[in-house]
Amino acid sequence: MRAASGVDAMLKANDYPQRTLFTRIKPAAANHMITEEMAA
């Protein structure tokens, strides 16, 4: 669970303000903020 909260905090800090972590994952992967493996 710590890894998920870390990714969530990183995405929020990098202007991915969508409501949930799930809704931030695909745009972040598309913009190469996280890897495709992290998004899976």
C-alpha positions as CSV (number, residue, x, y, z in Angstrom):
1,M,0.0,0.0,0.0
2,R,2.9,2.4,0.6
3,A,3.9,2.1,-3.1
4,A,0.4,3.2,-4.2
5,S,0.3,6.1,-1.8
6,G,3.8,7.2,-3.0
7,V,2.7,7.1,-6.7
8,D,-0.5,8.9,-5.8
9,A,1.5,11.7,-4.0
10,M,3.9,12.0,-6.9
11,L,1.1,12.3,-9.5
12,K,-0.7,14.9,-7.4
13,A,2.5,16.9,-7.1
14,N,3.0,16.8,-10.9
15,D,-0.4,18.2,-11.8
16,Y,-2.5,15.1,-12.2
17,P,-5.4,16.3,-10.0
18,Q,-8.1,13.8,-11.0
19,R,-10.3,12.5,-8.3
20,T,-8.8,9.0,-7.8
21,L,-5.5,7.3,-8.3
22,F,-7.1,5.0,-10.9
23,T,-8.1,8.0,-13.1
24,R,-4.6,9.4,-12.9
25,I,-2.7,6.2,-13.9
26,K,-3.5,6.1,-17.6
27,P,-2.7,9.7,-18.4
28,A,0.5,9.5,-16.4
29,A,1.6,6.4,-18.2
30,A,0.7,8.0,-21.6
31,N,2.9,11.0,-20.6
32,H,5.7,8.7,-19.4
33,M,5.5,9.8,-15.7
34,I,5.1,6.2,-14.8
35,T,6.0,3.0,-16.7
36,E,3.5,0.8,-18.4
37,E,4.3,-1.9,-15.9
38,M,3.4,0.5,-13.0
39,A,0.1,1.3,-14.8
40,A,-0.9,-2.4,-15.2
